Amino acid sequence: LDPNHETAFVFGAFMLGWEAKLPEEGIQLLNKAISFHPTSWRYYYLRAFSHFLLNNNIEAAIADFTYGAKLPGAPAMMATIAAKKMLKSQENPEAAVEFLTEMIENTADPISKSLLQKRLDEILEKLKR
């Protein structure tokens, strides 16, 4: 595959995972894409969903969501998904609070900051109950 042909990686990974029922091969293709483009949040996002939806591997999904959320250009939504998964899966719900707090502190975009703060407030409210 051409290392710069994003569509081929994405299409191939999802065809392998969803249609051919070969999720590990799809994840391997995304691993290859990441090796060529380690700062592309999109591949971490797609691999996270593959881990979560196709392999039911929430810990691997959380790792990819959290790592990818910190990459340049990653949408705030990626961090909110990571925090939501952290809250549901980990014995330490404070990890989600710490992660979102870090993301808020390191985000310059006011819209992203607002979305992250909203998610943090929701999580803090749930933890009070």
N, CA, C and O atoms as a printed pandas DataFrame, in Angstrom:
     atom_number atom_name residue_name chain_id  residue_number  x_coord  y_coord  z_coord
0              1         N          LEU        A               1    0.828   -1.193    0.000
1              2        CA          LEU        A               1    0.000    0.000    0.000
2              3         C          LEU        A               1    0.869    1.251    0.000
3              4         O          LEU        A               1    1.954    1.287    0.580
4              5         N          ASP        A               2    0.358    2.258   -0.662
5              6        CA          ASP        A               2    1.008    3.556   -0.642
6              7         C          ASP        A               2    0.856    4.127    0.764
7              8         O          ASP        A               2   -0.270    4.314    1.224
8              9         N          PRO        A               3    1.951    4.407    1.453
9             10        CA          PRO        A               3    1.871    4.898    2.833
10            11         C          PRO        A               3    1.091    6.202    2.985
11            12         O          PRO        A               3    0.649    6.528    4.087
12            13         N          ASN        A               4    0.918    6.949    1.901
13            14        CA          ASN        A               4    0.215    8.223    1.977
14            15         C          ASN        A               4   -1.234    8.144    1.517
15            16         O          ASN        A               4   -1.901    9.172    1.403
16            17         N          HIS        A               5   -1.720    6.957    1.255
17            18        CA          HIS        A               5   -3.089    6.787    0.770
18            19         C          HIS        A               5   -3.991    6.395    1.943
19            20         O          HIS        A               5   -4.252    5.215    2.181
20            21         N          GLU        A               6   -4.459    7.414    2.670
21            22        CA          GLU        A               6   -5.250    7.197    3.886
22            23         C          GLU        A               6   -6.495    6.362    3.624
23            24         O          GLU        A               6   -6.831    5.486    4.421
24            25         N          THR        A               7   -7.174    6.620    2.533
25            26        CA          THR        A               7   -8.413    5.908    2.226
26            27         C          THR        A               7   -8.184    4.405    2.114
27            28         O          THR        A               7   -9.024    3.616    2.549
28            29         N          ALA        A               8   -7.062    4.005    1.537
29            30        CA          ALA        A               8   -6.774    2.576    1.396
30            31         C          ALA        A               8   -6.624    1.914    2.759
31            32         O          ALA        A               8   -7.126    0.810    2.969
32            33         N          PHE        A               9   -5.944    2.571    3.677
33            34        CA          PHE        A               9   -5.787    2.015    5.023
34            35         C          PHE        A               9   -7.128    1.918    5.745
35            36         O          PHE        A               9   -7.455    0.890    6.338
36            37         N          VAL        A              10   -7.892    2.994    5.687
37            38        CA          VAL        A              10   -9.171    3.034    6.397
38            39         C          VAL        A              10  -10.149    2.030    5.802
39            40         O          VAL        A              10  -10.754    1.242    6.528
40            41         N          PHE        A              11  -10.302    2.057    4.491
41            42        CA          PHE        A              11  -11.228    1.138    3.831
42            43         C          PHE        A              11  -10.797   -0.312    4.064
43            44         O          PHE        A              11  -11.619   -1.165    4.398
44            45         N          GLY        A              12   -9.509   -0.579    3.887
45            46        CA          GLY        A              12   -9.008   -1.942    4.078
46            47         C          GLY        A              12   -9.205   -2.436    5.497
47            48         O          GLY        A              12   -9.608   -3.580    5.706
48            49         N          ALA        A              13   -8.923   -1.584    6.476
49            50        CA          ALA        A              13   -9.067   -1.977    7.876
50            51         C          ALA        A              13  -10.515   -2.306    8.209
51            52         O          ALA        A              13  -10.794   -3.287    8.898
52            53         N          PHE        A              14  -11.428   -1.486    7.720
53            54        CA          PHE        A              14  -12.829   -1.744    8.040
54            55         C          PHE        A              14  -13.418   -2.896    7.234
55            56         O          PHE        A              14  -14.284   -3.615    7.733
56            57         N          MET        A              15  -12.975   -3.079    6.031
57            58        CA          MET        A              15  -13.448   -4.243    5.266
58            59         C          MET        A              15  -12.965   -5.534    5.922
59            60         O          MET        A              15  -13.717   -6.503    6.034
60            61         N          LEU        A              16  -11.714   -5.538    6.351
61            62        CA          LEU        A              16  -11.194   -6.727    7.032
62            63         C          LEU        A              16  -11.935   -6.971    8.340
63            64         O          LEU        A              16  -12.349   -8.095    8.627
64            65         N          GLY        A              17  -12.098   -5.931    9.119
65            66        CA          GLY        A              17  -12.714   -6.080   10.432
66            67         C          GLY        A              17  -14.196   -6.389   10.391
67            68         O          GLY        A              17  -14.663   -7.310   11.061
68            69         N          TRP        A              18  -14.933   -5.629    9.612
69            70        CA          TRP        A              18  -16.393   -5.758    9.613
70            71         C          TRP        A              18  -16.892   -6.796    8.616
71            72         O          TRP        A              18  -17.662   -7.685    8.979
72            73         N          GLU        A              19  -16.468   -6.693    7.387
73            74        CA          GLU        A              19  -17.013   -7.563    6.348
74            75         C          GLU        A              19  -16.394   -8.956    6.349
75            76         O          GLU        A              19  -17.104   -9.958    6.262
76            77         N          ALA        A              20  -15.078   -9.016    6.447
77            78        CA          ALA        A              20  -14.394  -10.310    6.406
78            79         C          ALA        A              20  -14.334  -10.976    7.786
79            80         O          ALA        A              20  -13.898  -12.120    7.913
80            81         N          LYS        A              21  -14.777  -10.249    8.811
81            82        CA          LYS        A              21  -14.760  -10.772   10.199
82            83         C          LYS        A              21  -13.335  -11.135   10.629
83            84         O          LYS        A              21  -13.113  -12.141   11.303
84            85         N          LEU        A              22  -12.382  -10.303   10.228
85            86        CA          LEU        A              22  -10.972  -10.485   10.584
86            87         C          LEU        A              22  -10.476   -9.231   11.303
87            88         O          LEU        A              22   -9.644   -8.493   10.775
88            89         N          PRO        A              23  -10.991   -8.996   12.510
89            90        CA          PRO        A              23  -10.647   -7.748   13.190
90            91         C          PRO        A              23   -9.157   -7.580   13.477
91            92         O          PRO        A              23   -8.642   -6.464   13.416
92            93         N          GLU        A              24   -8.470   -8.653   13.783
93            94        CA          GLU        A              24   -7.037   -8.534   14.075
94            95         C          GLU        A              24   -6.260   -8.082   12.847
95            96         O          GLU        A              24   -5.318   -7.298   12.962
96            97         N          GLU        A              25   -6.644   -8.568   11.681
97            98        CA          GLU        A              25   -5.979   -8.146   10.461
98            99         C          GLU        A              25   -6.265   -6.676   10.166
99           100         O          GLU        A              25   -5.385   -5.948    9.705
100          101         N          GLY        A              26   -7.499   -6.240   10.433
101          102        CA          GLY        A              26   -7.834   -4.831   10.270
102          103         C          GLY        A              26   -7.024   -3.955   11.207
103          104         O          GLY        A              26   -6.547   -2.890   10.814
104          105         N          ILE        A              27   -6.870   -4.400   12.445
105          106        CA          ILE        A              27   -6.068   -3.655   13.416
106          107         C          ILE        A              27   -4.605   -3.637   12.985
107          108         O          ILE        A              27   -3.925   -2.624   13.147
108          109         N          GLN        A              28   -4.119   -4.742   12.442
109          110        CA          GLN        A              28   -2.738   -4.770   11.952
110          111         C          GLN        A              28   -2.530   -3.752   10.821
111          112         O          GLN        A              28   -1.481   -3.114   10.736
112          113         N          LEU        A              29   -3.529   -3.611    9.967
113          114        CA          LEU        A              29   -3.430   -2.626    8.895
114          115         C          LEU        A              29   -3.390   -1.208    9.478
115          116         O          LEU        A              29   -2.638   -0.361    8.995
116          117         N          LEU        A              30   -4.188   -0.952   10.504
117          118        CA          LEU        A              30   -4.135    0.355   11.160
118          119         C          LEU        A              30   -2.804    0.553   11.875
119          120         O          LEU        A              30   -2.292    1.671   11.927
120          121         N          ASN        A              31   -2.240   -0.517   12.425
121          122        CA          ASN        A              31   -0.908   -0.434   13.038
122          123         C          ASN        A              31    0.118    0.020   11.993
123          124         O          ASN        A              31    0.988    0.845   12.273
124          125         N          LYS        A              32   -0.004   -0.533   10.793
125          126        CA          LYS        A              32    0.914   -0.160    9.711
126          127         C          LYS        A              32    0.730    1.312    9.353
127          128         O          LYS        A              32    1.705    2.035    9.145
128          129         N          ALA        A              33   -0.532    1.752    9.281
129          130        CA          ALA        A              33   -0.809    3.159    8.988
130          131         C          ALA        A              33   -0.188    4.054   10.059
131          132         O          ALA        A              33    0.385    5.098    9.745
132          133         N          ILE        A              34   -0.304    3.647   11.313
133          134        CA          ILE        A              34    0.262    4.420   12.419
134          135         C          ILE        A              34    1.783    4.447   12.333
135          136         O          ILE        A              34    2.406    5.452   12.673
136          137         N          SER        A              35    2.377    3.358   11.882
137          138        CA          SER        A              35    3.835    3.350   11.759
138          139         C          SER        A              35    4.309    4.370   10.717
139          140         O          SER        A              35    5.396    4.933   10.845
140          141         N          PHE        A              36    3.494    4.603    9.693
141          142        CA          PHE        A              36    3.822    5.600    8.674
142          143         C          PHE        A              36    3.441    7.018    9.108
143          144         O          PHE        A              36    4.088    7.991    8.722
144          145         N          HIS        A              37    2.383    7.119    9.914
145          146        CA          HIS        A              37    1.845    8.423   10.319
146          147         C          HIS        A              37    1.565    8.430   11.825
147          148         O          HIS        A              37    0.404    8.453   12.233
148          149         N          PRO        A              38    2.601    8.409   12.646
149          150        CA          PRO        A              38    2.407    8.286   14.097
150          151         C          PRO        A              38    1.723    9.481   14.758
151          152         O          PRO        A              38    1.292    9.382   15.907
152          153         N          THR        A              39    1.619   10.587   14.064
153          154        CA          THR        A              39    0.945   11.743   14.663
154          155         C          THR        A              39   -0.453   11.970   14.098
155          156         O          THR        A              39   -1.045   13.025   14.328
156          157         N          SER        A              40   -0.983   11.013   13.374
157          158        CA          SER        A              40   -2.336   11.132   12.829
158          159         C          SER        A              40   -3.335   10.567   13.833
159          160         O          SER        A              40   -3.412    9.355   14.034
160          161         N          TRP        A              41   -4.086   11.447   14.451
161          162        CA          TRP        A              41   -5.066   11.017   15.451
162          163         C          TRP        A              41   -6.130   10.108   14.831
163          164         O          TRP        A              41   -6.682    9.261   15.534
164          165         N          ARG        A              42   -6.431   10.254   13.558
165          166        CA          ARG        A              42   -7.499    9.483   12.910
166          167         C          ARG        A              42   -7.268    7.965   13.002
167          168         O          ARG        A              42   -8.202    7.196   13.230
168          169         N          TYR        A              43   -6.034    7.560   12.824
169          170        CA          TYR        A              43   -5.750    6.123   12.865
170          171         C          TYR        A              43   -5.911    5.578   14.286
171          172         O          TYR        A              43   -6.368    4.449   14.465
172          173         N          TYR        A              44   -5.543    6.364   15.289
173          174        CA          TYR        A              44   -5.748    5.933   16.679
174          175         C          TYR        A              44   -7.239    5.853   16.993
175          176         O          TYR        A              44   -7.693    4.942   17.685
176          177         N          TYR        A              45   -7.986    6.815   16.475
177          178        CA          TYR        A              45   -9.434    6.837   16.654
178          179         C          TYR        A              45  -10.073    5.589   16.045
179          180         O          TYR        A              45  -10.884    4.922   16.689
180          181         N          LEU        A              46   -9.709    5.285   14.825
181          182        CA          LEU        A              46  -10.264    4.118   14.140
182          183         C          LEU        A              46   -9.822    2.821   14.805
183          184         O          LEU        A              46  -10.614    1.886   14.927
184          185         N          ARG        A              47   -8.571    2.758   15.232
185          186        CA          ARG        A              47   -8.098    1.549   15.905
186          187         C          ARG        A              47   -8.797    1.383   17.250
187          188         O          ARG        A              47   -9.104    0.263   17.659
188          189         N          ALA        A              48   -9.047    2.491   17.936
189          190        CA          ALA        A              48   -9.764    2.415   19.207
190          191         C          ALA        A              48  -11.152    1.814   19.000
191          192         O          ALA        A              48  -11.566    0.928   19.748
192          193         N          PHE        A              49  -11.862    2.290   17.997
193          194        CA          PHE        A              49  -13.186    1.732   17.728
194          195         C          PHE        A              49  -13.105    0.267   17.311
195          196         O          PHE        A              49  -13.976   -0.527   17.666
196          197         N          SER        A              50  -12.092   -0.088   16.579
197          198        CA          SER        A              50  -11.925   -1.501   16.203
198          199         C          SER        A              50  -11.694   -2.353   17.446
199          200         O          SER        A              50  -12.300   -3.414   17.596
200          201         N          HIS        A              51  -10.827   -1.895   18.326
201          202        CA          HIS        A              51  -10.593   -2.631   19.573
202          203         C          HIS        A              51  -11.893   -2.778   20.359
203          204         O          HIS        A              51  -12.214   -3.862   20.845
204          205         N          PHE        A              52  -12.631   -1.689   20.478
205          206        CA          PHE        A              52  -13.826   -1.683   21.306
206          207         C          PHE        A              52  -14.977   -2.468   20.687
207          208         O          PHE        A              52  -15.565   -3.331   21.339
208          209         N          LEU        A              53  -15.296   -2.173   19.439
209          210        CA          LEU        A              53  -16.485   -2.770   18.826
210          211         C          LEU        A              53  -16.260   -4.177   18.282
211          212         O          LEU        A              53  -17.168   -5.007   18.325
212          213         N          LEU        A              54  -15.074   -4.449   17.777
213          214        CA          LEU        A              54  -14.844   -5.744   17.137
214          215         C          LEU        A              54  -14.189   -6.765   18.057
215          216         O          LEU        A              54  -14.406   -7.967   17.906
216          217         N          ASN        A              55  -13.390   -6.294   19.005
217          218        CA          ASN        A              55  -12.674   -7.221   19.895
218          219         C          ASN        A              55  -13.114   -7.121   21.344
219          220         O          ASN        A              55  -12.657   -7.892   22.187
220          221         N          ASN        A              56  -13.991   -6.184   21.638
221          222        CA          ASN        A              56  -14.446   -5.969   23.012
222          223         C          ASN        A              56  -13.264   -5.768   23.965
223          224         O          ASN        A              56  -13.294   -6.211   25.113
224          225         N          ASN        A              57  -12.227   -5.093   23.468
225          226        CA          ASN        A              57  -11.028   -4.829   24.254
226          227         C          ASN        A              57  -11.049   -3.353   24.660
227          228         O          ASN        A              57  -10.453   -2.500   24.002
228          229         N          ILE        A              58  -11.748   -3.082   25.754
229          230        CA          ILE        A              58  -11.944   -1.698   26.167
230          231         C          ILE        A              58  -10.649   -1.033   26.621
231          232         O          ILE        A              58  -10.464    0.166   26.415
232          233         N          GLU        A              59   -9.757   -1.797   27.235
233          234        CA          GLU        A              59   -8.498   -1.201   27.701
234          235         C          GLU        A              59   -7.636   -0.724   26.526
235          236         O          GLU        A              59   -7.044    0.353   26.588
236          237         N          ALA        A              60   -7.565   -1.522   25.464
237          238        CA          ALA        A              60   -6.815   -1.107   24.272
238          239         C          ALA        A              60   -7.490    0.102   23.623
239          240         O          ALA        A              60   -6.817    1.008   23.131
240          241         N          ALA        A              61   -8.817    0.108   23.625
241          242        CA          ALA        A              61   -9.554    1.239   23.065
242          243         C          ALA        A              61   -9.259    2.512   23.856
243          244         O          ALA        A              61   -9.016    3.567   23.270
244          245         N          ILE        A              62   -9.280    2.415   25.173
245          246        CA          ILE        A              62   -8.995    3.575   26.016
246          247         C          ILE        A              62   -7.584    4.093   25.739
247          248         O          ILE        A              62   -7.370    5.301   25.631
248          249         N          ALA        A              63   -6.635    3.185   25.626
249          250        CA          ALA        A              63   -5.250    3.589   25.359
250          251         C          ALA        A              63   -5.157    4.378   24.053
251          252         O          ALA        A              63   -4.478    5.403   23.990
252          253         N          ASP        A              64   -5.843    3.898   23.009
253          254        CA          ASP        A              64   -5.797    4.603   21.727
254          255         C          ASP        A              64   -6.568    5.923   21.770
255          256         O          ASP        A              64   -6.105    6.922   21.219
256          257         N          PHE        A              65   -7.732    5.940   22.413
257          258        CA          PHE        A              65   -8.484    7.191   22.523
258          259         C          PHE        A              65   -7.682    8.246   23.279
259          260         O          PHE        A              65   -7.621    9.399   22.854
260          261         N          THR        A              66   -7.066    7.856   24.400
261          262        CA          THR        A              66   -6.336    8.840   25.200
262          263         C          THR        A              66   -5.078    9.325   24.482
263          264         O          THR        A              66   -4.766   10.516   24.505
264          265         N          TYR        A              67   -4.364    8.409   23.848
265          266        CA          TYR        A              67   -3.155    8.819   23.124
266          267         C          TYR        A              67   -3.520    9.710   21.942
267          268         O          TYR        A              67   -2.943   10.780   21.752
268          269         N          GLY        A              68   -4.482    9.253   21.156
269          270        CA          GLY        A              68   -4.886   10.010   19.973
270          271         C          GLY        A              68   -5.461   11.376   20.300
271          272         O          GLY        A              68   -5.282   12.327   19.540
272          273         N          ALA        A              69   -6.152   11.475   21.431
273          274        CA          ALA        A              69   -6.756   12.749   21.826
274          275         C          ALA        A              69   -5.706   13.825   22.080
275          276         O          ALA        A              69   -6.005   15.016   21.996
276          277         N          LYS        A              70   -4.493   13.417   22.387
277          278        CA          LYS        A              70   -3.420   14.367   22.687
278          279         C          LYS        A              70   -2.639   14.790   21.446
279          280         O          LYS        A              70   -1.764   15.653   21.527
280          281         N          LEU        A              71   -2.949   14.192   20.309
281          282        CA          LEU        A              71   -2.219   14.509   19.078
282          283         C          LEU        A              71   -2.752   15.793   18.439
283          284         O          LEU        A              71   -3.911   16.156   18.641
284          285         N          PRO        A              72   -1.914   16.467   17.679
285          286        CA          PRO        A              72   -2.337   17.723   17.031
286          287         C          PRO        A              72   -3.567   17.520   16.155
287          288         O          PRO        A              72   -3.644   16.573   15.372
288          289         N          GLY        A              73   -4.523   18.425   16.304
289          290        CA          GLY        A              73   -5.718   18.407   15.472
290          291         C          GLY        A              73   -6.813   17.461   15.918
291          292         O          GLY        A              73   -7.885   17.438   15.314
292          293         N          ALA        A              74   -6.572   16.678   16.963
293          294        CA          ALA        A              74   -7.592   15.730   17.427
294          295         C          ALA        A              74   -8.800   16.498   17.959
295          296         O          ALA        A              74   -8.642   17.488   18.673
296          297         N          PRO        A              75   -9.996   16.046   17.616
297          298        CA          PRO        A              75  -11.187   16.745   18.110
298          299         C          PRO        A              75  -11.394   16.463   19.601
299          300         O          PRO        A              75  -10.995   15.414   20.106
300          301         N          ALA        A              76  -12.014   17.399   20.283
301          302        CA          ALA        A              76  -12.290   17.253   21.719
302          303         C          ALA        A              76  -13.141   16.019   21.984
303          304         O          ALA        A              76  -13.044   15.400   23.044
304          305         N          MET        A              77  -13.970   15.672   21.017
305          306        CA          MET        A              77  -14.836   14.513   21.184
306          307         C          MET        A              77  -14.042   13.243   21.494
307          308         O          MET        A              77  -14.528   12.361   22.202
308          309         N          MET        A              78  -12.837   13.152   20.971
309          310        CA          MET        A              78  -12.012   11.971   21.206
310          311         C          MET        A              78  -11.662   11.846   22.691
311          312         O          MET        A              78  -11.655   10.745   23.243
312          313         N          ALA        A              79  -11.377   12.955   23.317
313          314        CA          ALA        A              79  -11.072   12.946   24.749
314          315         C          ALA        A              79  -12.316   12.632   25.565
315          316         O          ALA        A              79  -12.232   11.940   26.580
316          317         N          THR        A              80  -13.465   13.132   25.136
317          318        CA          THR        A              80  -14.683   12.846   25.897
318          319         C          THR        A              80  -15.059   11.374   25.800
319          320         O          THR        A              80  -15.550   10.795   26.769
320          321         N          ILE        A              81  -14.836   10.770   24.649
321          322        CA          ILE        A              81  -15.088    9.327   24.502
322          323         C          ILE        A              81  -14.132    8.553   25.405
323          324         O          ILE        A              81  -14.539    7.612   26.086
324          325         N          ALA        A              82  -12.875    8.946   25.409
325          326        CA          ALA        A              82  -11.887    8.274   26.263
326          327         C          ALA        A              82  -12.310    8.337   27.720
327          328         O          ALA        A              82  -12.260    7.333   28.430
328          329         N          ALA        A              83  -12.724    9.514   28.165
329          330        CA          ALA        A              83  -13.123    9.673   29.563
330          331         C          ALA        A              83  -14.353    8.828   29.896
331          332         O          ALA        A              83  -14.433    8.236   30.972
332          333         N          LYS        A              84  -15.297    8.776   28.983
333          334        CA          LYS        A              84  -16.501    7.976   29.198
334          335         C          LYS        A              84  -16.152    6.502   29.339
335          336         O          LYS        A              84  -16.672    5.817   30.220
336          337         N          LYS        A              85  -15.277    6.018   28.474
337          338        CA          LYS        A              85  -14.858    4.609   28.543
338          339         C          LYS        A              85  -14.064    4.350   29.820
339          340         O          LYS        A              85  -14.209    3.297   30.441
340          341         N          MET        A              86  -13.228    5.307   30.213
341          342        CA          MET        A              86  -12.460    5.157   31.460
342          343         C          MET        A              86  -13.388    5.025   32.647
343          344         O          MET        A              86  -13.194    4.172   33.512
344          345         N          LEU        A              87  -14.388    5.869   32.681
345          346        CA          LEU        A              87  -15.320    5.888   33.794
346          347         C          LEU        A              87  -16.045    4.558   33.933
347          348         O          LEU        A              87  -16.268    4.083   35.046
348          349         N          LYS        A              88  -16.410    3.964   32.817
349          350        CA          LYS        A              88  -17.149    2.707   32.837
350          351         C          LYS        A              88  -16.270    1.496   33.125
351          352         O          LYS        A              88  -16.746    0.512   33.692
352          353         N          SER        A              89  -15.002    1.552   32.746
353          354        CA          SER        A              89  -14.210    0.326   32.798
354          355         C          SER        A              89  -13.212    0.242   33.937
355          356         O          SER        A              89  -12.872   -0.858   34.373
356          357         N          GLN        A              90  -12.748    1.343   34.415
357          358        CA          GLN        A              90  -11.649    1.286   35.367
358          359         C          GLN        A              90  -12.141    1.310   36.806
359          360         O          GLN        A              90  -13.180    1.885   37.131
360          361         N          GLU        A              91  -11.360    0.668   37.641
361          362        CA          GLU        A              91  -11.669    0.663   39.061
362          363         C          GLU        A              91  -11.428    2.039   39.665
363          364         O          GLU        A              91  -11.946    2.351   40.737
364          365         N          ASN        A              92  -10.644    2.859   38.980
365          366        CA          ASN        A              92  -10.311    4.188   39.454
366          367         C          ASN        A              92  -10.981    5.232   38.568
367          368         O          ASN        A              92  -10.390    5.656   37.575
368          369         N          PRO        A              93  -12.201    5.658   38.901
369          370        CA          PRO        A              93  -12.884    6.642   38.059
370          371         C          PRO        A              93  -12.186    7.997   38.052
371          372         O          PRO        A              93  -12.442    8.824   37.177
372          373         N          GLU        A              94  -11.312    8.223   39.015
373          374        CA          GLU        A              94  -10.563    9.478   39.052
374          375         C          GLU        A              94   -9.642    9.614   37.842
375          376         O          GLU        A              94   -9.245   10.725   37.493
376          377         N          ALA        A              95   -9.298    8.501   37.202
377          378        CA          ALA        A              95   -8.450    8.566   36.002
378          379         C          ALA        A              95   -9.121    9.395   34.922
379          380         O          ALA        A              95   -8.448   10.144   34.213
380          381         N          ALA        A              96  -10.435    9.274   34.784
381          382        CA          ALA        A              96  -11.166   10.060   33.787
382          383         C          ALA        A              96  -11.111   11.542   34.140
383          384         O          ALA        A              96  -10.956   12.387   33.258
384          385         N          VAL        A              97  -11.238   11.860   35.424
385          386        CA          VAL        A              97  -11.180   13.251   35.876
386          387         C          VAL        A              97   -9.791   13.827   35.612
387          388         O          VAL        A              97   -9.660   14.939   35.100
388          389         N          GLU        A              98   -8.770   13.075   35.961
389          390        CA          GLU        A              98   -7.395   13.534   35.745
390          391         C          GLU        A              98   -7.111   13.753   34.263
391          392         O          GLU        A              98   -6.493   14.747   33.881
392          393         N          PHE        A              99   -7.563   12.822   33.437
393          394        CA          PHE        A              99   -7.334   12.928   32.001
394          395         C          PHE        A              99   -8.010   14.173   31.433
395          396         O          PHE        A              99   -7.381   14.945   30.708
396          397         N          LEU        A             100   -9.282   14.369   31.758
397          398        CA          LEU        A             100   -9.993   15.532   31.226
398          399         C          LEU        A             100   -9.412   16.840   31.751
399          400         O          LEU        A             100   -9.328   17.825   31.018
400          401         N          THR        A             101   -9.014   16.848   33.010
401          402        CA          THR        A             101   -8.393   18.052   33.574
402          403         C          THR        A             101   -7.120   18.397   32.812
403          404         O          THR        A             101   -6.876   19.560   32.494
404          405         N          GLU        A             102   -6.314   17.388   32.523
405          406        CA          GLU        A             102   -5.092   17.599   31.746
406          407         C          GLU        A             102   -5.417   18.121   30.352
407          408         O          GLU        A             102   -4.766   19.046   29.865
408          409         N          MET        A             103   -6.416   17.533   29.714
409          410        CA          MET        A             103   -6.787   17.955   28.365
410          411         C          MET        A             103   -7.278   19.411   28.371
411          412         O          MET        A             103   -6.945   20.179   27.469
412          413         N          ILE        A             104   -8.060   19.786   29.376
413          414        CA          ILE        A             104   -8.559   21.162   29.479
414          415         C          ILE        A             104   -7.397   22.129   29.645
415          416         O          ILE        A             104   -7.363   23.182   29.008
416          417         N          GLU        A             105   -6.450   21.773   30.495
417          418        CA          GLU        A             105   -5.298   22.639   30.737
418          419         C          GLU        A             105   -4.438   22.819   29.481
419          420         O          GLU        A             105   -3.813   23.864   29.301
420          421         N          ASN        A             106   -4.408   21.810   28.621
421          422        CA          ASN        A             106   -3.540   21.844   27.446
422          423         C          ASN        A             106   -4.263   22.215   26.160
423          424         O          ASN        A             106   -3.680   22.134   25.079
424          425         N          THR        A             107   -5.513   22.617   26.259
425          426        CA          THR        A             107   -6.295   22.968   25.077
426          427         C          THR        A             107   -6.451   24.479   24.989
427          428         O          THR        A             107   -6.884   25.129   25.940
428          429         N          ALA        A             108   -6.096   25.021   23.846
429          430        CA          ALA        A             108   -6.205   26.466   23.642
430          431         C          ALA        A             108   -7.552   26.853   23.030
431          432         O          ALA        A             108   -8.049   27.953   23.272
432          433         N          ASP        A             109   -8.136   25.968   22.250
433          434        CA          ASP        A             109   -9.386   26.256   21.550
434          435         C          ASP        A             109  -10.537   26.380   22.545
435          436         O          ASP        A             109  -10.809   25.431   23.281
436          437         N          PRO        A             110  -11.216   27.521   22.585
437          438        CA          PRO        A             110  -12.283   27.710   23.579
438          439         C          PRO        A             110  -13.478   26.766   23.391
439          440         O          PRO        A             110  -14.101   26.369   24.376
440          441         N          ILE        A             111  -13.802   26.410   22.177
441          442        CA          ILE        A             111  -14.922   25.492   21.947
442          443         C          ILE        A             111  -14.567   24.103   22.468
443          444         O          ILE        A             111  -15.375   23.473   23.149
444          445         N          SER        A             112  -13.373   23.626   22.157
445          446        CA          SER        A             112  -12.930   22.326   22.659
446          447         C          SER        A             112  -12.868   22.335   24.171
447          448         O          SER        A             112  -13.293   21.384   24.827
448          449         N          LYS        A             113  -12.338   23.410   24.717
449          450        CA          LYS        A             113  -12.224   23.532   26.170
450          451         C          LYS        A             113  -13.608   23.452   26.819
451          452         O          LYS        A             113  -13.780   22.819   27.861
452          453         N          SER        A             114  -14.579   24.095   26.197
453          454        CA          SER        A             114  -15.954   24.080   26.712
454          455         C          SER        A             114  -16.552   22.664   26.677
455          456         O          SER        A             114  -17.198   22.234   27.632
456          457         N          LEU        A             115  -16.330   21.952   25.576
457          458        CA          LEU        A             115  -16.839   20.574   25.474
458          459         C          LEU        A             115  -16.187   19.667   26.516
459          460         O          LEU        A             115  -16.854   18.846   27.145
460          461         N          LEU        A             116  -14.891   19.824   26.687
461          462        CA          LEU        A             116  -14.178   19.011   27.676
462          463         C          LEU        A             116  -14.654   19.340   29.092
463          464         O          LEU        A             116  -14.826   18.443   29.917
464          465         N          GLN        A             117  -14.861   20.608   29.365
465          466        CA          GLN        A             117  -15.333   21.012   30.692
466          467         C          GLN        A             117  -16.728   20.461   30.957
467          468         O          GLN        A             117  -17.026   20.018   32.067
468          469         N          LYS        A             118  -17.582   20.488   29.937
469          470        CA          LYS        A             118  -18.934   19.944   30.090
470          471         C          LYS        A             118  -18.872   18.459   30.454
471          472         O          LYS        A             118  -19.587   18.002   31.346
472          473         N          ARG        A             119  -18.023   17.723   29.766
473          474        CA          ARG        A             119  -17.884   16.286   30.054
474          475         C          ARG        A             119  -17.317   16.072   31.452
475          476         O          ARG        A             119  -17.763   15.178   32.173
476          477         N          LEU        A             120  -16.337   16.886   31.840
477          478        CA          LEU        A             120  -15.767   16.781   33.174
478          479         C          LEU        A             120  -16.826   17.050   34.235
479          480         O          LEU        A             120  -16.899   16.328   35.229
480          481         N          ASP        A             121  -17.639   18.069   34.042
481          482        CA          ASP        A             121  -18.708   18.382   34.986
482          483         C          ASP        A             121  -19.701   17.222   35.112
483          484         O          ASP        A             121  -20.155   16.907   36.212
484          485         N          GLU        A             122  -20.035   16.590   33.985
485          486        CA          GLU        A             122  -20.943   15.435   34.015
486          487         C          GLU        A             122  -20.344   14.296   34.831
487          488         O          GLU        A             122  -21.038   13.663   35.627
488          489         N          ILE        A             123  -19.063   14.040   34.632
489          490        CA          ILE        A             123  -18.390   12.957   35.345
490          491         C          ILE        A             123  -18.326   13.265   36.837
491          492         O          ILE        A             123  -18.590   12.395   37.667
492          493         N          LEU        A             124  -17.977   14.494   37.176
493          494        CA          LEU        A             124  -17.911   14.884   38.595
494          495         C          LEU        A             124  -19.277   14.743   39.254
495          496         O          LEU        A             124  -19.370   14.337   40.413
496          497         N          GLU        A             125  -20.322   15.072   38.532
497          498        CA          GLU        A             125  -21.693   14.922   39.061
498          499         C          GLU        A             125  -22.013   13.444   39.311
499          500         O          GLU        A             125  -22.606   13.103   40.334
500          501         N          LYS        A             126  -21.628   12.584   38.396
501          502        CA          LYS        A             126  -21.860   11.141   38.556
502          503         C          LYS        A             126  -21.084   10.593   39.747
503          504         O          LYS        A             126  -21.578    9.727   40.468
504          505         N          LEU        A             127  -19.882   11.091   39.951
505          506        CA          LEU        A             127  -19.060   10.609   41.057
506          507         C          LEU        A             127  -19.613   11.034   42.409
507          508         O          LEU        A             127  -19.340   10.383   43.417
508          509         N          LYS        A             128  -20.383   12.110   42.448
509          510        CA          LYS        A             128  -20.992   12.560   43.705
510          511         C          LYS        A             128  -22.100   11.636   44.165
511          512         O          LYS        A             128  -22.388   11.557   45.359
512          513         N          ARG        A             129  -22.717   10.945   43.241
513          514        CA          ARG        A             129  -23.892   10.101   43.557
514          515         C          ARG        A             129  -23.518    8.863   44.279
515          516         O          ARG        A             129  -24.386    8.057   44.613
